[in-house]
Amino acid sequence: MRSNPIAALLLITSTMCSGNIHAETIAIIGTGNVASALGPEFAAQGHTIVYGSRKPDSGDAQELVQETGNLASVTTPSDSVKDADIVVLAVPGTRVKEIVMGLGDLSGKIIIDPTNPMERELMTFHHAVETSNAQIIQELQPDADVVKAFNTLSWKTMKDAASAGGPVSVPLAGNSRGAKKVVAKLASGMGLEAIDVGGIENAHWVEGMLLLWINNRFSTRDSFDFYLRKAE
């Protein structure tokens, strides 16, 4: 059968427009709420997802793989990052340092940090580190590009951005403009609006946004949601 050059051109054009021609392998460390929100969304953009789990054979992990589709898989955290272009740390904020140290050398990779390092004392949450988790990760992995992202919104909003009733922003803090552009494209594919807020040192303030939100949410004060907006 002779090939149809017009059909082939249309297929190539369609693939380029969908973004799949730039598909990445993304390792997501964790299989909890944040992982289950981001993994399927990234897979829907054409990326290959490899989950890193302490219990890769568990029913929950296998169910998440099935939900994610697009040849997703699950293995141990250290194995999941070996061939990954991007690593997402969907892990508890107070365990970031030990988890990153257990992943080995992540040089040349983009590391997305959606964590919030919080400790609770009585009824108030406090920032649990002097700088930020993103800065700690960057110090541990100096040859990787760390981007603070997705930590200021709930996993439910990650799954359904339209539920907020308007544009939902994702502040991005990191030293690499190129890495932030990659993460911005992932966010845009989820229906979110990425906003570059500068270098990795500003991750401290981005993490503080969540503290304001959660301390009001679990107090007698008014609960609220907030989203940055790009100026006209």
C-alpha positions in Angstrom: 0.0 0.0 0.0 1.4 3.4 -1.0 1.8 5.9 1.8 -0.3 9.1 1.8 2.1 12.0 2.3 -0.7 14.4 3.2 -2.0 12.1 5.9 1.5 11.7 7.2 2.0 15.5 7.3 -1.3 16.0 9.2 -0.2 13.3 11.7 3.1 15.0 12.3 1.5 18.4 12.7 -1.1 17.0 15.1 1.6 15.5 17.2 3.6 18.7 17.3 0.6 20.7 18.4 -0.3 18.3 21.1 3.2 18.6 22.6 3.8 14.8 22.5 6.9 15.3 20.3 8.6 16.6 23.4 7.3 13.9 25.7 9.4 13.3 28.8 9.8 10.5 31.3 8.6 11.8 34.6 9.4 10.1 37.9 6.9 10.9 40.6 8.1 9.9 44.1 5.1 8.9 46.1 1.6 7.6 45.3 -0.5 9.7 47.6 -3.0 12.5 46.8 -0.5 14.9 45.1 1.0 12.0 43.0 -2.5 10.8 42.0 -3.4 14.4 41.0 -0.2 15.2 39.0 0.6 11.8 37.5 -2.6 11.3 35.4 -2.6 15.0 34.3 1.0 14.7 33.1 0.3 11.4 31.4 -2.7 13.0 29.6 -0.1 15.5 28.0 1.7 12.5 26.5 4.5 12.0 29.1 5.5 8.6 30.5 5.0 8.4 34.2 7.1 6.2 36.5 6.0 6.2 40.1 8.5 5.6 42.9 7.0 3.7 45.9 8.2 1.9 49.0 5.6 -0.7 48.2 5.3 -0.9 44.4 3.3 -4.1 44.5 0.6 -2.7 46.7 -2.9 -2.5 45.5 -3.0 1.3 45.8 0.1 1.7 43.7 -1.1 -0.7 41.0 -4.5 1.0 40.9 -2.8 4.4 40.4 -0.8 3.0 37.5 -4.0 1.7 35.8 -5.7 5.1 36.4 -2.7 7.0 34.9 -2.4 4.9 31.7 -0.1 5.8 28.8 2.3 3.0 29.8 2.7 4.2 33.3 4.6 2.0 35.8 5.7 1.8 39.4 9.0 0.7 40.9 11.2 1.7 43.8 12.0 5.4 44.3 15.7 4.9 43.4 14.9 2.9 40.3 12.2 5.3 39.2 14.6 8.2 38.7 17.2 6.4 36.6 15.9 7.2 33.2 13.7 10.2 34.2 14.1 13.7 32.7 11.9 15.2 35.5 11.5 14.1 39.1 8.5 15.2 41.1 8.8 14.9 44.9 5.2 14.2 45.9 6.3 13.3 49.5 5.8 14.6 53.0 7.4 18.0 53.4 9.3 17.0 56.6 10.9 14.0 54.9 12.3 15.7 51.8 16.0 15.6 52.8 16.2 11.9 53.6 14.2 11.0 50.5 16.3 13.1 48.2 19.5 11.6 49.7 18.2 8.2 48.9 17.6 8.9 45.2 21.2 9.1 44.2 22.7 11.6 41.7 20.0 13.6 39.9 22.4 15.7 37.9 20.9 17.2 34.7 17.3 16.5 35.7 14.6 18.9 36.6 13.3 18.4 40.1 9.8 19.7 40.9 9.2 20.4 44.5 5.5 20.7 45.5 6.2 20.1 49.2 5.6 22.3 52.3 7.8 21.8 55.3 5.3 22.3 58.2 5.4 21.4 61.9 2.4 21.7 64.1 2.6 23.1 67.6 -0.8 23.1 69.4 -3.2 24.6 66.9 -0.6 26.5 64.8 1.5 25.3 61.8 5.1 26.7 61.6 7.7 26.6 58.8 9.9 23.7 59.7 13.1 24.7 58.0 15.2 27.9 58.1 15.3 28.4 54.3 13.0 26.3 52.2 12.7 22.7 51.0 13.5 23.8 47.5 16.8 25.4 48.6 17.7 22.3 50.7 17.0 20.1 47.6 19.1 22.4 45.4 22.0 22.2 47.9 21.8 18.4 47.9 21.6 18.2 44.1 23.7 21.2 42.9 23.7 19.9 39.3 20.0 19.5 39.0 17.5 22.3 38.3 15.0 22.6 41.2 11.7 24.3 40.6 9.3 25.1 43.5 5.8 24.5 42.1 2.3 23.2 42.8 2.6 23.7 46.6 0.1 26.6 46.9 -3.0 24.7 45.7 -4.8 21.6 46.9 -4.6 18.3 45.1 -8.3 18.6 44.3 -7.7 21.9 42.4 -4.8 20.2 40.6 -7.3 17.6 39.3 -9.9 20.1 38.4 -8.6 23.7 37.9 -12.0 24.8 36.5 -13.5 24.2 40.0 -11.9 27.5 41.2 -14.1 29.5 39.0 -11.3 31.4 37.3 -7.6 31.2 36.4 -5.5 29.3 39.1 -1.9 30.4 39.4 1.2 28.3 40.1 4.1 30.4 41.4 7.4 29.0 40.1 10.7 29.7 42.0 14.0 28.4 40.7 17.3 29.4 39.2 16.9 27.9 35.8 14.6 29.8 33.4 14.7 26.8 31.0 13.5 24.5 33.8 10.8 26.9 34.8 9.6 27.0 31.2 9.3 23.2 31.1 7.3 23.3 34.4 5.1 26.2 33.1 4.2 24.1 30.1 3.1 21.2 32.4 1.0 23.6 34.4 -0.5 25.1 31.3 -1.5 21.6 30.1 -3.5 21.2 33.3 -5.4 24.4 32.8 -3.3 26.3 35.3 -1.4 29.6 34.9 2.3 29.6 35.8 3.9 32.7 37.2 7.7 33.0 37.5 8.5 34.6 40.9 12.3 34.5 40.6 15.2 32.5 42.0 15.2 29.5 44.3 15.6 31.8 47.4 12.0 33.0 46.9 10.8 29.5 47.5 10.8 30.4 51.2 8.0 33.0 50.6 6.1 30.7 48.3 6.1 28.0 51.0 4.8 30.7 53.5 1.7 31.2 51.3 0.5 27.8 52.3 1.1 28.5 56.0 -1.2 31.5 55.8 -3.9 29.4 54.1 -3.7 26.4 56.4 -3.5 28.4 59.7 -6.7 30.2 58.8 -8.4 27.1 57.6 -7.9 25.3 60.9 -8.8 28.2 63.2 -11.8 30.4 64.0 -10.7 33.0 61.5 -12.1 33.2 58.0 -11.0 30.5 55.6 -9.9 31.7 52.2 -8.3 30.7 48.9 -5.9 33.0 47.0 -4.5 33.0 43.5 -2.0 35.4 42.0 -3.0 37.2 38.9 -0.9 38.4 36.0 -1.1 42.2 35.7 -2.6 43.6 32.5 
